[in-house]
Amino acid sequence: MAPAPESEASARRRARPGSAAGLGAGLVSRFALVGIGATLLYASLALLFSQMALAPIQASVLAYAVATVFSYLGQKFLAFRSSGAHRSELPKFLVLTAIGFGVATAMPAVFSGLLGYPPYVPVVATCLVVPVINLFVLDRWVFSARREAA
C-alpha cells in the first residue's frame, strides 16, 4: 500500500531549517534579543514615568504599551523577518500579549495566593513559561505568513 500523500503544510514544516520544531538558533537568538530589549525598555520607562509624577500603575501601563510596540516591530522585522500584513499580524500579536499578561497575572494568584509559595516562584515560572509560549505562538500563528512565502 502506498503511503498517504504529505500535506503542503507538513512539507513546509519538514523543509524548514533548524530544529525539529523549525526554530533555528538564529531565530531563537533574535527572539531573545528583542524580548530582552523590550523588557529593559519597559523597566526604564516605568521608572522614568513614575519619576514624572505618574502613579505607579499608570507609569507601568504606559511603559508596557510602548514596550509592546517595540516588541511587535522587533519580533516582526528582526526576529521573524515577516513581510506579512500588519492588519493580520498585529491583532494576533495583541491577543498573544493579552494572554501573556493574563498568565503573568494568574501565576502569582495561583502559586502564591492559593498554594502559598514565596513570591519568587511565580516570577520565575512566568519568566520561563511566557517566553516559551510566545516563541511558538509567534512562529506558528502570528508570523506564519513568512513560512508560506518561503
KOLBA-848332 format. One record per residue (C-alpha): residue number from 0; residue in three letters; chain; x, y, z. Coordinates in nm, 2 decimals. Each point is the difference from the previous one (the first is absolute). Example, Ala and Ser with C-alpha at 12.3 -4.5 7.8 and 13.67 -1.06 7.14 Angstrom:
2
<pt num="0" residu="ALA" chaine="A" px="1.23" py="-0.45" pz="0.78"/>
<pt num="1" residu="SER" chaine="A" px="0.14" py="0.34" pz="-0.07"/>
end
This chain:
150
<pt num="0" residu="MET" chaine="A" px="0.00" py="0.00" pz="0.00"/>
<pt num="1" residu="ALA" chaine="A" px="0.14" py="0.34" pz="-0.09"/>
<pt num="2" residu="PRO" chaine="A" px="0.06" py="0.26" pz="0.28"/>
<pt num="3" residu="ALA" chaine="A" px="-0.25" py="0.28" pz="0.04"/>
<pt num="4" residu="PRO" chaine="A" px="0.09" py="0.31" pz="-0.19"/>
<pt num="5" residu="GLU" chaine="A" px="0.17" py="0.27" pz="0.22"/>
<pt num="6" residu="SER" chaine="A" px="-0.20" py="0.31" pz="0.05"/>
<pt num="7" residu="GLU" chaine="A" px="0.14" py="0.33" pz="-0.13"/>
<pt num="8" residu="ALA" chaine="A" px="0.03" py="0.14" pz="0.36"/>
<pt num="9" residu="SER" chaine="A" px="0.19" py="-0.31" pz="0.12"/>
<pt num="10" residu="ALA" chaine="A" px="0.24" py="0.02" pz="-0.29"/>
<pt num="11" residu="ARG" chaine="A" px="0.07" py="0.37" pz="0.08"/>
<pt num="12" residu="ARG" chaine="A" px="0.06" py="-0.08" pz="0.37"/>
<pt num="13" residu="ARG" chaine="A" px="0.23" py="-0.29" pz="-0.10"/>
<pt num="14" residu="ALA" chaine="A" px="0.19" py="0.21" pz="-0.24"/>
<pt num="15" residu="ARG" chaine="A" px="0.07" py="0.28" pz="0.25"/>
<pt num="16" residu="PRO" chaine="A" px="0.35" py="0.03" pz="0.12"/>
<pt num="17" residu="GLY" chaine="A" px="0.09" py="-0.03" pz="0.37"/>
<pt num="18" residu="SER" chaine="A" px="-0.12" py="-0.24" pz="0.27"/>
<pt num="19" residu="ALA" chaine="A" px="-0.29" py="-0.24" pz="-0.03"/>
<pt num="20" residu="ALA" chaine="A" px="-0.24" py="0.27" pz="0.10"/>
<pt num="21" residu="GLY" chaine="A" px="0.14" py="0.22" pz="-0.28"/>
<pt num="22" residu="LEU" chaine="A" px="0.15" py="0.25" pz="0.25"/>
<pt num="23" residu="GLY" chaine="A" px="0.37" py="0.06" pz="-0.09"/>
<pt num="24" residu="ALA" chaine="A" px="0.26" py="0.15" pz="0.24"/>
<pt num="25" residu="GLY" chaine="A" px="0.00" py="0.33" pz="-0.20"/>
<pt num="26" residu="LEU" chaine="A" px="-0.38" py="0.04" pz="0.05"/>
<pt num="27" residu="VAL" chaine="A" px="0.01" py="-0.08" pz="0.36"/>
<pt num="28" residu="SER" chaine="A" px="0.30" py="0.24" pz="0.06"/>
<pt num="29" residu="ARG" chaine="A" px="-0.18" py="0.28" pz="-0.18"/>
<pt num="30" residu="PHE" chaine="A" px="-0.32" py="-0.07" pz="0.19"/>
<pt num="31" residu="ALA" chaine="A" px="0.18" py="0.01" pz="0.33"/>
<pt num="32" residu="LEU" chaine="A" px="0.19" py="0.32" pz="-0.10"/>
<pt num="33" residu="VAL" chaine="A" px="-0.33" py="0.18" pz="-0.08"/>
<pt num="34" residu="GLY" chaine="A" px="-0.16" py="-0.13" pz="0.32"/>
<pt num="35" residu="ILE" chaine="A" px="0.28" py="0.11" pz="0.22"/>
<pt num="36" residu="GLY" chaine="A" px="0.00" py="0.34" pz="-0.17"/>
<pt num="37" residu="ALA" chaine="A" px="-0.38" py="0.04" pz="0.05"/>
<pt num="38" residu="THR" chaine="A" px="0.04" py="-0.10" pz="0.37"/>
<pt num="39" residu="LEU" chaine="A" px="0.28" py="0.25" pz="0.06"/>
<pt num="40" residu="LEU" chaine="A" px="-0.20" py="0.27" pz="-0.19"/>
<pt num="41" residu="TYR" chaine="A" px="-0.31" py="-0.08" pz="0.22"/>
<pt num="42" residu="ALA" chaine="A" px="0.20" py="0.02" pz="0.32"/>
<pt num="43" residu="SER" chaine="A" px="0.18" py="0.32" pz="-0.09"/>
<pt num="44" residu="LEU" chaine="A" px="-0.32" py="0.18" pz="-0.12"/>
<pt num="45" residu="ALA" chaine="A" px="-0.20" py="-0.12" pz="0.30"/>
<pt num="46" residu="LEU" chaine="A" px="0.26" py="0.15" pz="0.24"/>
<pt num="47" residu="LEU" chaine="A" px="0.03" py="0.31" pz="-0.21"/>
<pt num="48" residu="PHE" chaine="A" px="-0.38" py="0.06" pz="-0.02"/>
<pt num="49" residu="SER" chaine="A" px="-0.04" py="-0.06" pz="0.37"/>
<pt num="50" residu="GLN" chaine="A" px="0.26" py="0.27" pz="0.06"/>
<pt num="51" residu="MET" chaine="A" px="-0.21" py="0.23" pz="-0.22"/>
<pt num="52" residu="ALA" chaine="A" px="-0.28" py="0.00" pz="0.26"/>
<pt num="53" residu="LEU" chaine="A" px="-0.20" py="-0.28" pz="-0.16"/>
<pt num="54" residu="ALA" chaine="A" px="-0.16" py="-0.25" pz="0.24"/>
<pt num="55" residu="PRO" chaine="A" px="0.19" py="-0.33" pz="-0.01"/>
<pt num="56" residu="ILE" chaine="A" px="-0.29" py="-0.18" pz="-0.17"/>
<pt num="57" residu="GLN" chaine="A" px="-0.03" py="0.27" pz="-0.27"/>
<pt num="58" residu="ALA" chaine="A" px="0.38" py="0.00" pz="-0.05"/>
<pt num="59" residu="SER" chaine="A" px="0.01" py="-0.38" pz="-0.03"/>
<pt num="60" residu="VAL" chaine="A" px="-0.29" py="-0.01" pz="-0.25"/>
<pt num="61" residu="LEU" chaine="A" px="0.14" py="0.28" pz="-0.22"/>
<pt num="62" residu="ALA" chaine="A" px="0.35" py="-0.16" pz="0.01"/>
<pt num="63" residu="TYR" chaine="A" px="-0.15" py="-0.34" pz="-0.08"/>
<pt num="64" residu="ALA" chaine="A" px="-0.19" py="0.15" pz="-0.30"/>
<pt num="65" residu="VAL" chaine="A" px="0.32" py="0.15" pz="-0.14"/>
<pt num="66" residu="ALA" chaine="A" px="0.20" py="-0.32" pz="0.06"/>
<pt num="67" residu="THR" chaine="A" px="-0.28" py="-0.20" pz="-0.18"/>
<pt num="68" residu="VAL" chaine="A" px="0.04" py="0.22" pz="-0.31"/>
<pt num="69" residu="PHE" chaine="A" px="0.38" py="-0.05" pz="0.01"/>
<pt num="70" residu="SER" chaine="A" px="-0.05" py="-0.37" pz="0.05"/>
<pt num="71" residu="TYR" chaine="A" px="-0.24" py="-0.04" pz="-0.29"/>
<pt num="72" residu="LEU" chaine="A" px="0.22" py="0.19" pz="-0.24"/>
<pt num="73" residu="GLY" chaine="A" px="0.32" py="-0.18" pz="0.12"/>
<pt num="74" residu="GLN" chaine="A" px="-0.15" py="-0.34" pz="-0.02"/>
<pt num="75" residu="LYS" chaine="A" px="-0.17" py="0.06" pz="-0.33"/>
<pt num="76" residu="PHE" chaine="A" px="0.30" py="0.16" pz="-0.18"/>
<pt num="77" residu="LEU" chaine="A" px="0.31" py="-0.12" pz="0.18"/>
<pt num="78" residu="ALA" chaine="A" px="-0.08" py="-0.34" pz="0.16"/>
<pt num="79" residu="PHE" chaine="A" px="-0.25" py="-0.16" pz="-0.24"/>
<pt num="80" residu="ARG" chaine="A" px="0.07" py="0.22" pz="-0.30"/>
<pt num="81" residu="SER" chaine="A" px="-0.36" py="-0.01" pz="-0.10"/>
<pt num="82" residu="SER" chaine="A" px="-0.14" py="0.19" pz="-0.30"/>
<pt num="83" residu="GLY" chaine="A" px="-0.36" py="-0.08" pz="0.10"/>
<pt num="84" residu="ALA" chaine="A" px="-0.26" py="0.27" pz="0.02"/>
<pt num="85" residu="HIS" chaine="A" px="-0.03" py="0.20" pz="0.33"/>
<pt num="86" residu="ARG" chaine="A" px="-0.38" py="-0.03" pz="-0.03"/>
<pt num="87" residu="SER" chaine="A" px="0.02" py="-0.37" pz="0.06"/>
<pt num="88" residu="GLU" chaine="A" px="0.32" py="-0.03" pz="0.21"/>
<pt num="89" residu="LEU" chaine="A" px="-0.05" py="0.29" pz="0.25"/>
<pt num="90" residu="PRO" chaine="A" px="-0.34" py="-0.12" pz="0.13"/>
<pt num="91" residu="LYS" chaine="A" px="0.14" py="-0.35" pz="0.05"/>
<pt num="92" residu="PHE" chaine="A" px="0.30" py="0.15" pz="0.18"/>
<pt num="93" residu="LEU" chaine="A" px="-0.22" py="0.20" pz="0.23"/>
<pt num="94" residu="VAL" chaine="A" px="-0.21" py="-0.31" pz="0.08"/>
<pt num="95" residu="LEU" chaine="A" px="0.32" py="-0.18" pz="0.09"/>
<pt num="96" residu="THR" chaine="A" px="0.12" py="0.29" pz="0.21"/>
<pt num="97" residu="ALA" chaine="A" px="-0.33" py="0.01" pz="0.19"/>
<pt num="98" residu="ILE" chaine="A" px="0.03" py="-0.38" pz="0.07"/>
<pt num="99" residu="GLY" chaine="A" px="0.36" py="0.05" pz="0.12"/>
<pt num="100" residu="PHE" chaine="A" px="-0.13" py="0.28" pz="0.23"/>
<pt num="101" residu="GLY" chaine="A" px="-0.27" py="-0.23" pz="0.13"/>
<pt num="102" residu="VAL" chaine="A" px="0.25" py="-0.28" pz="0.07"/>
<pt num="103" residu="ALA" chaine="A" px="0.23" py="0.25" pz="0.18"/>
<pt num="104" residu="THR" chaine="A" px="-0.30" py="0.11" pz="0.21"/>
<pt num="105" residu="ALA" chaine="A" px="-0.13" py="-0.35" pz="0.07"/>
<pt num="106" residu="MET" chaine="A" px="0.34" py="-0.15" pz="0.10"/>
<pt num="107" residu="PRO" chaine="A" px="0.03" py="0.20" pz="0.33"/>
<pt num="108" residu="ALA" chaine="A" px="-0.37" py="-0.05" pz="0.08"/>
<pt num="109" residu="VAL" chaine="A" px="0.04" py="-0.38" pz="-0.04"/>
<pt num="110" residu="PHE" chaine="A" px="0.35" py="-0.07" pz="0.13"/>
<pt num="111" residu="SER" chaine="A" px="0.02" py="0.26" pz="0.28"/>
<pt num="112" residu="GLY" chaine="A" px="-0.37" py="0.07" pz="0.07"/>
<pt num="113" residu="LEU" chaine="A" px="-0.14" py="-0.35" pz="-0.01"/>
<pt num="114" residu="LEU" chaine="A" px="0.30" py="-0.23" pz="0.05"/>
<pt num="115" residu="GLY" chaine="A" px="0.20" py="0.22" pz="0.23"/>
<pt num="116" residu="TYR" chaine="A" px="0.33" py="0.00" pz="-0.19"/>
<pt num="117" residu="PRO" chaine="A" px="0.24" py="0.29" pz="0.06"/>
<pt num="118" residu="PRO" chaine="A" px="-0.03" py="0.29" pz="-0.26"/>
<pt num="119" residu="TYR" chaine="A" px="0.31" py="-0.10" pz="-0.20"/>
<pt num="120" residu="VAL" chaine="A" px="-0.17" py="-0.33" pz="-0.11"/>
<pt num="121" residu="PRO" chaine="A" px="-0.27" py="0.16" pz="-0.22"/>
<pt num="122" residu="VAL" chaine="A" px="0.25" py="0.26" pz="-0.13"/>
<pt num="123" residu="VAL" chaine="A" px="0.24" py="-0.27" pz="-0.11"/>
<pt num="124" residu="ALA" chaine="A" px="-0.28" py="-0.21" pz="-0.14"/>
<pt num="125" residu="THR" chaine="A" px="-0.13" py="0.30" pz="-0.20"/>
<pt num="126" residu="CYS" chaine="A" px="0.34" py="0.08" pz="-0.13"/>
<pt num="127" residu="LEU" chaine="A" px="0.04" py="-0.36" pz="-0.13"/>
<pt num="128" residu="VAL" chaine="A" px="-0.35" py="-0.08" pz="-0.12"/>
<pt num="129" residu="VAL" chaine="A" px="-0.11" py="0.33" pz="-0.18"/>
<pt num="130" residu="PRO" chaine="A" px="0.31" py="0.02" pz="-0.23"/>
<pt num="131" residu="VAL" chaine="A" px="-0.03" py="-0.36" pz="-0.10"/>
<pt num="132" residu="ILE" chaine="A" px="-0.37" py="0.04" pz="-0.08"/>
<pt num="133" residu="ASN" chaine="A" px="0.07" py="0.32" pz="-0.19"/>
<pt num="134" residu="LEU" chaine="A" px="0.28" py="-0.15" pz="-0.21"/>
<pt num="135" residu="PHE" chaine="A" px="-0.21" py="-0.29" pz="-0.12"/>
<pt num="136" residu="VAL" chaine="A" px="-0.32" py="0.21" pz="-0.05"/>
<pt num="137" residu="LEU" chaine="A" px="0.18" py="0.28" pz="-0.18"/>
<pt num="138" residu="ASP" chaine="A" px="0.16" py="-0.26" pz="-0.23"/>
<pt num="139" residu="ARG" chaine="A" px="-0.30" py="-0.21" pz="-0.07"/>
<pt num="140" residu="TRP" chaine="A" px="-0.28" py="0.25" pz="0.01"/>
<pt num="141" residu="VAL" chaine="A" px="0.09" py="0.37" pz="0.01"/>
<pt num="142" residu="PHE" chaine="A" px="0.27" py="0.00" pz="-0.26"/>
<pt num="143" residu="SER" chaine="A" px="-0.09" py="-0.32" pz="-0.18"/>
<pt num="144" residu="ALA" chaine="A" px="-0.03" py="0.19" pz="-0.33"/>
<pt num="145" residu="ARG" chaine="A" px="0.38" py="0.01" pz="-0.02"/>
<pt num="146" residu="ARG" chaine="A" px="0.01" py="-0.38" pz="-0.03"/>
<pt num="147" residu="GLU" chaine="A" px="-0.26" py="0.00" pz="-0.27"/>
<pt num="148" residu="ALA" chaine="A" px="0.20" py="0.25" pz="-0.21"/>
<pt num="149" residu="ALA" chaine="A" px="0.33" py="-0.20" pz="0.04"/>
end
